[in-house]
Amino acid sequence: MTSGLGAALAEASSPSWARRACVGRDLASFAEVPEAAEALLGLLLDAEDTAVTRQTAEALAWVGTVAAMRLIALAVAEADDDQADWLQTGVHDALVDPGDGLDVAAVCGKLARDPEEAVRRGAADISAWVVGKGF
């Protein structure tokens, strides 16, 4: 594990919401690393501040990999209504100015065949958000 990844993981439980949001953005590109994935899921479902949820979801959607979107789908499946609203906002924020190749709908299509039911359910919700907003 790189020292930068280890440092970010250590900050994932910071008492500062701003620091946790920064960690969510920093860890997004490591979504396929099990330790980072665990921390990211916790940040997506942050019980203390919705800004952490929103910014982590945006960063993961911007990365757009199957691993990144799988984490958002898991969070959606576990989220309460308020958290789900902020997860949706974070995904929409990433889609407003998509980067090259960002195709959340295509990735959700792949996740629709995931062996885990919660991932399939969350991916279906994300797909509905994307279609509903015309992305």
ZADOSE-608736 format. One record per residue: x, y, z of N, C-alpha, C, O in turn; residue in one letter. Coordinates in steps of 0.1 Angstrom, whole numbers, padded with zeros to 4 digits. Layout:
GUVO    n_c1    n_c2    n_c3   ca_c1   ca_c2   ca_c3    c_c1    c_c2    c_c3    o_c1    o_c2    o_c3   type
GUVO       X       Y       Z       X       Y       Z       X       Y       Z       X       Y       Z      a
...
//
This chain:
GUVO    n_c1    n_c2    n_c3   ca_c1   ca_c2   ca_c3    c_c1    c_c2    c_c3    o_c1    o_c2    o_c3   type
GUVO    0009   -0012    0000    0000    0000    0000    0009    0012    0000    0018    0013    0008      m
GUVO    0006    0022   -0009    0014    0034   -0010    0012    0042    0003    0002    0041    0009      t
GUVO    0022    0051    0006    0021    0059    0018    0009    0069    0017    0003    0072    0027      s
GUVO    0007    0074    0005   -0004    0083    0003   -0018    0077    0005   -0027    0083    0011      g
GUVO   -0019    0064    0001   -0032    0057    0003   -0033    0054    0018   -0044    0056    0023      l
GUVO   -0023    0050    0024   -0023    0047    0039   -0027    0060    0047   -0035    0059    0056      g
GUVO   -0021    0071    0043   -0024    0084    0050   -0039    0088    0048   -0046    0092    0057      a
GUVO   -0044    0086    0035   -0058    0089    0033   -0067    0080    0041   -0077    0085    0046      a
GUVO   -0064    0067    0041   -0072    0058    0049   -0073    0062    0064   -0083    0061    0070      l
GUVO   -0062    0067    0069   -0061    0071    0083   -0070    0083    0085   -0075    0084    0096      a
GUVO   -0072    0091    0075   -0080    0103    0077   -0095    0101    0074   -0103    0110    0076      e
GUVO   -0099    0089    0070   -0112    0087    0066   -0122    0088    0078   -0134    0090    0076      a
GUVO   -0117    0087    0090   -0125    0088    0102   -0122    0101    0109   -0125    0102    0121      s
GUVO   -0117    0111    0102   -0114    0124    0108   -0127    0130    0114   -0138    0128    0108      s
GUVO   -0126    0137    0125   -0137    0145    0130   -0142    0156    0121   -0153    0162    0123      p
GUVO   -0133    0160    0112   -0136    0172    0103   -0143    0167    0091   -0138    0158    0083      s
GUVO   -0155    0172    0088   -0163    0168    0077   -0155    0172    0064   -0155    0165    0054      w
GUVO   -0148    0183    0064   -0141    0188    0052   -0130    0178    0049   -0127    0175    0038      a
GUVO   -0123    0173    0060   -0112    0164    0057   -0118    0151    0052   -0112    0145    0043      r
GUVO   -0129    0146    0057   -0135    0134    0052   -0139    0135    0038   -0137    0126    0030      r
GUVO   -0145    0147    0034   -0149    0149    0020   -0136    0149    0011   -0137    0143    0000      a
GUVO   -0126    0155    0016   -0113    0155    0008   -0108    0140    0006   -0103    0137   -0005      c
GUVO   -0109    0133    0017   -0104    0119    0016   -0113    0111    0006   -0107    0103   -0001      v
GUVO   -0126    0113    0006   -0134    0107   -0004   -0130    0110   -0018   -0130    0101   -0027      g
GUVO   -0126    0122   -0021   -0121    0126   -0034   -0108    0119   -0037   -0105    0114   -0048      r
GUVO   -0099    0119   -0027   -0086    0113   -0028   -0086    0098   -0031   -0078    0093   -0038      d
GUVO   -0095    0092   -0024   -0096    0077   -0025   -0103    0072   -0037   -0102    0060   -0040      l
GUVO   -0111    0080   -0044   -0120    0076   -0054   -0112    0067   -0065   -0118    0058   -0070      a
GUVO   -0100    0071   -0068   -0093    0064   -0079   -0088    0050   -0074   -0082    0043   -0082      s
GUVO   -0089    0048   -0061   -0085    0035   -0055   -0097    0026   -0052   -0095    0017   -0043      f
GUVO   -0108    0028   -0058   -0120    0021   -0055   -0119    0005   -0056   -0126   -0002   -0049      a
GUVO   -0109    0001   -0064   -0107   -0014   -0065   -0099   -0020   -0054   -0098   -0032   -0053      e
GUVO   -0092   -0011   -0046   -0084   -0016   -0035   -0094   -0019   -0023   -0101   -0010   -0019      v
GUVO   -0094   -0031   -0018   -0104   -0034   -0007   -0104   -0025    0005   -0115   -0021    0009      p
GUVO   -0092   -0021    0009   -0092   -0012    0021   -0098    0002    0018   -0105    0008    0026      e
GUVO   -0095    0007    0006   -0101    0019    0001   -0116    0018   -0001   -0123    0027    0002      a
GUVO   -0120    0007   -0007   -0134    0005   -0010   -0142    0005    0003   -0153    0011    0004      a
GUVO   -0137   -0001    0013   -0144   -0001    0026   -0145    0013    0032   -0156    0017    0037      e
GUVO   -0134    0021    0031   -0135    0034    0036   -0144    0043    0028   -0152    0051    0033      a
GUVO   -0144    0041    0015   -0152    0049    0006   -0167    0046    0008   -0175    0055    0008      l
GUVO   -0171    0033    0011   -0184    0030    0014   -0189    0037    0027   -0200    0042    0028      l
GUVO   -0180    0038    0037   -0183    0045    0049   -0185    0060    0046   -0194    0066    0053      g
GUVO   -0177    0065    0038   -0178    0080    0034   -0191    0083    0027   -0197    0093    0029      l
GUVO   -0195    0073    0018   -0207    0075    0010   -0219    0075    0020   -0229    0082    0017      l
GUVO   -0218    0068    0030   -0229    0067    0040   -0226    0075    0053   -0231    0071    0064      l
GUVO   -0218    0085    0052   -0214    0093    0063   -0226    0098    0071   -0235    0105    0065      d
GUVO   -0226    0095    0083   -0238    0099    0092   -0237    0113    0097   -0247    0118    0103      a
GUVO   -0225    0119    0096   -0223    0132    0102   -0226    0144    0093   -0231    0154    0097      e
GUVO   -0223    0142    0080   -0224    0154    0071   -0227    0149    0057   -0220    0141    0051      d
GUVO   -0237    0155    0051   -0241    0151    0037   -0231    0156    0027   -0231    0151    0016      t
GUVO   -0223    0166    0030   -0213    0171    0020   -0203    0160    0018   -0198    0158    0006      a
GUVO   -0200    0152    0028   -0191    0140    0026   -0197    0130    0016   -0191    0126    0007      v
GUVO   -0210    0127    0018   -0217    0118    0009   -0217    0123   -0005   -0213    0116   -0014      t
GUVO   -0221    0136   -0007   -0222    0142   -0020   -0209    0142   -0027   -0208    0138   -0039      r
GUVO   -0198    0147   -0021   -0185    0149   -0027   -0179    0135   -0030   -0172    0134   -0040      q
GUVO   -0181    0125   -0022   -0175    0112   -0024   -0182    0106   -0036   -0176    0099   -0045      t
GUVO   -0196    0107   -0037   -0203    0101   -0048   -0199    0108   -0061   -0198    0101   -0071      a
GUVO   -0197    0121   -0061   -0193    0128   -0073   -0180    0123   -0078   -0178    0121   -0089      e
GUVO   -0170    0122   -0068   -0157    0117   -0072   -0157    0103   -0078   -0150    0101   -0088      a
GUVO   -0165    0094   -0072   -0166    0081   -0077   -0172    0080   -0090   -0168    0073   -0099      l
GUVO   -0183    0088   -0092   -0190    0088   -0105   -0181    0094   -0116   -0181    0089   -0127      a
GUVO   -0173    0104   -0112   -0163    0110   -0121   -0153    0099   -0126   -0149    0099   -0137      w
GUVO   -0148    0091   -0116   -0139    0080   -0120   -0146    0071   -0129   -0140    0067   -0139      v
GUVO   -0158    0067   -0126   -0167    0060   -0135   -0164    0045   -0138   -0170    0039   -0147      g
GUVO   -0155    0039   -0131   -0152    0025   -0133   -0162    0016   -0127   -0171    0021   -0119      t
GUVO   -0162    0004   -0130   -0172   -0006   -0125   -0170   -0006   -0109   -0180   -0006   -0102      v
GUVO   -0157   -0006   -0105   -0155   -0007   -0090   -0160    0005   -0083   -0166    0004   -0073      a
GUVO   -0158    0017   -0089   -0163    0030   -0083   -0178    0030   -0083   -0184    0034   -0073      a
GUVO   -0184    0027   -0094   -0199    0027   -0095   -0205    0016   -0086   -0217    0018   -0081      m
GUVO   -0199    0005   -0085   -0204   -0005   -0076   -0205    0000   -0062   -0215   -0004   -0055      r
GUVO   -0195    0008   -0057   -0196    0013   -0044   -0208    0022   -0042   -0215    0022   -0032      l
GUVO   -0210    0031   -0052   -0222    0040   -0051   -0235    0031   -0051   -0244    0034   -0043      i
GUVO   -0235    0021   -0059   -0247    0012   -0060   -0249    0006   -0046   -0261    0005   -0041      a
GUVO   -0239    0001   -0040   -0240   -0005   -0026   -0246    0005   -0016   -0254    0002   -0008      l
GUVO   -0240    0017   -0017   -0244    0028   -0008   -0259    0031   -0010   -0267    0033   -0001      a
GUVO   -0263    0032   -0023   -0277    0035   -0026   -0286    0025   -0020   -0297    0028   -0014      v
GUVO   -0282    0012   -0021   -0291    0001   -0015   -0292    0002    0000   -0302   -0002    0005      a
GUVO   -0282    0008    0006   -0282    0008    0021   -0286    0022    0027   -0289    0023    0038      e
GUVO   -0287    0032    0018   -0289    0046    0023   -0303    0048    0027   -0313    0042    0023      a
GUVO   -0305    0058    0037   -0318    0063    0040   -0322    0073    0029   -0314    0076    0021      d
GUVO   -0334    0078    0030   -0339    0087    0020   -0330    0100    0018   -0327    0104    0007      d
GUVO   -0325    0105    0029   -0317    0117    0029   -0304    0114    0022   -0299    0122    0013      d
GUVO   -0297    0103    0026   -0285    0100    0020   -0286    0097    0006   -0278    0101   -0003      q
GUVO   -0297    0090    0002   -0299    0087   -0012   -0301    0100   -0021   -0296    0100   -0032      a
GUVO   -0307    0110   -0015   -0308    0122   -0022   -0295    0128   -0025   -0292    0134   -0036      d
GUVO   -0286    0128   -0015   -0272    0133   -0017   -0263    0125   -0026   -0255    0130   -0033      w
GUVO   -0265    0112   -0025   -0258    0103   -0035   -0262    0107   -0049   -0254    0108   -0058      l
GUVO   -0276    0108   -0051   -0281    0112   -0064   -0275    0125   -0069   -0271    0127   -0080      q
GUVO   -0274    0135   -0060   -0269    0148   -0063   -0254    0147   -0067   -0250    0154   -0077      t
GUVO   -0247    0139   -0060   -0233    0137   -0063   -0231    0131   -0077   -0222    0136   -0084      g
GUVO   -0239    0121   -0080   -0238    0115   -0093   -0242    0125   -0104   -0235    0126   -0114      v
GUVO   -0252    0133   -0102   -0256    0143   -0112   -0246    0154   -0113   -0243    0158   -0124      h
GUVO   -0239    0158   -0102   -0228    0167   -0103   -0217    0163   -0113   -0212    0171   -0120      d
GUVO   -0214    0150   -0112   -0204    0145   -0121   -0208    0144   -0135   -0200    0146   -0145      a
GUVO   -0221    0142   -0138   -0226    0141   -0151   -0229    0154   -0158   -0230    0155   -0170      l
GUVO   -0229    0165   -0150   -0232    0178   -0156   -0220    0182   -0166   -0223    0188   -0176      v
GUVO   -0208    0179   -0162   -0196    0182   -0170   -0188    0169   -0172   -0177    0168   -0166      d
GUVO   -0194    0159   -0179   -0187    0146   -0180   -0173    0146   -0187   -0172    0154   -0196      p
GUVO   -0164    0138   -0182   -0151    0137   -0188   -0152    0128   -0200   -0163    0122   -0203      g
GUVO   -0141    0126   -0207   -0140    0116   -0218   -0145    0102   -0213   -0139    0097   -0204      d
GUVO   -0154    0097   -0220   -0158    0083   -0218   -0167    0081   -0206   -0170    0069   -0203      g
GUVO   -0171    0091   -0199   -0179    0088   -0187   -0193    0084   -0191   -0201    0091   -0197      l
GUVO   -0196    0071   -0189   -0209    0066   -0193   -0215    0057   -0181   -0213    0045   -0181      d
GUVO   -0221    0064   -0172   -0226    0058   -0160   -0237    0048   -0163   -0237    0037   -0157      v
GUVO   -0245    0051   -0173   -0256    0041   -0177   -0249    0028   -0182   -0255    0017   -0178      a
GUVO   -0239    0028   -0190   -0232    0016   -0194   -0227    0008   -0183   -0228   -0004   -0182      a
GUVO   -0220    0015   -0174   -0215    0008   -0162   -0226    0002   -0153   -0225   -0009   -0149      v
GUVO   -0237    0009   -0152   -0248    0004   -0144   -0254   -0008   -0151   -0259   -0018   -0145      c
GUVO   -0253   -0008   -0165   -0258   -0020   -0172   -0250   -0032   -0168   -0255   -0044   -0167      g
GUVO   -0237   -0031   -0167   -0228   -0042   -0163   -0231   -0046   -0148   -0231   -0058   -0145      k
GUVO   -0234   -0036   -0140   -0237   -0039   -0126   -0250   -0046   -0124   -0253   -0052   -0114      l
GUVO   -0259   -0045   -0134   -0272   -0051   -0134   -0270   -0066   -0134   -0280   -0074   -0130      a
GUVO   -0258   -0071   -0137   -0256   -0086   -0137   -0247   -0090   -0125   -0242   -0101   -0125      r
GUVO   -0244   -0081   -0116   -0236   -0084   -0104   -0242   -0095   -0096   -0255   -0096   -0095      d
GUVO   -0234   -0104   -0090   -0240   -0114   -0082   -0247   -0110   -0069   -0255   -0117   -0064      p
GUVO   -0243   -0098   -0065   -0249   -0093   -0052   -0262   -0085   -0055   -0262   -0075   -0063      e
GUVO   -0273   -0089   -0049   -0286   -0083   -0052   -0286   -0068   -0048   -0292   -0060   -0055      e
GUVO   -0279   -0064   -0037   -0279   -0050   -0033   -0273   -0041   -0044   -0277   -0030   -0047      a
GUVO   -0262   -0047   -0051   -0256   -0039   -0061   -0265   -0038   -0073   -0266   -0027   -0079      v
GUVO   -0272   -0048   -0077   -0281   -0048   -0088   -0292   -0038   -0085   -0296   -0030   -0094      r
GUVO   -0298   -0038   -0073   -0308   -0028   -0069   -0303   -0014   -0070   -0310   -0005   -0075      r
GUVO   -0292   -0012   -0064   -0286    0002   -0064   -0283    0007   -0078   -0285    0018   -0081      g
GUVO   -0278   -0002   -0087   -0275    0002   -0100   -0288    0005   -0108   -0287    0014   -0116      a
GUVO   -0298   -0002   -0105   -0311    0001   -0112   -0316    0015   -0108   -0321    0023   -0116      a
GUVO   -0314    0019   -0095   -0318    0032   -0090   -0309    0043   -0097   -0315    0053   -0102      d
GUVO   -0296    0040   -0098   -0287    0050   -0104   -0291    0051   -0119   -0291    0063   -0124      i
GUVO   -0294    0040   -0126   -0298    0041   -0140   -0311    0050   -0141   -0312    0057   -0151      s
GUVO   -0320    0048   -0132   -0332    0056   -0133   -0329    0071   -0131   -0335    0079   -0138      a
GUVO   -0320    0074   -0122   -0316    0088   -0121   -0310    0094   -0133   -0313    0105   -0138      w
GUVO   -0301    0086   -0140   -0294    0091   -0152   -0304    0093   -0163   -0304    0103   -0170      v
GUVO   -0313    0083   -0165   -0323    0084   -0176   -0333    0095   -0173   -0337    0103   -0182      v
GUVO   -0337    0096   -0160   -0347    0107   -0156   -0342    0121   -0158   -0350    0130   -0160      g
GUVO   -0329    0123   -0158   -0323    0136   -0160   -0318    0138   -0174   -0312    0149   -0177      k
GUVO   -0319    0128   -0182   -0315    0129   -0196   -0300    0128   -0199   -0295    0134   -0208      g
GUVO   -0293    0122   -0190   -0279    0120   -0192   -0276    0108   -0199   -0264    0104   -0202      f
//
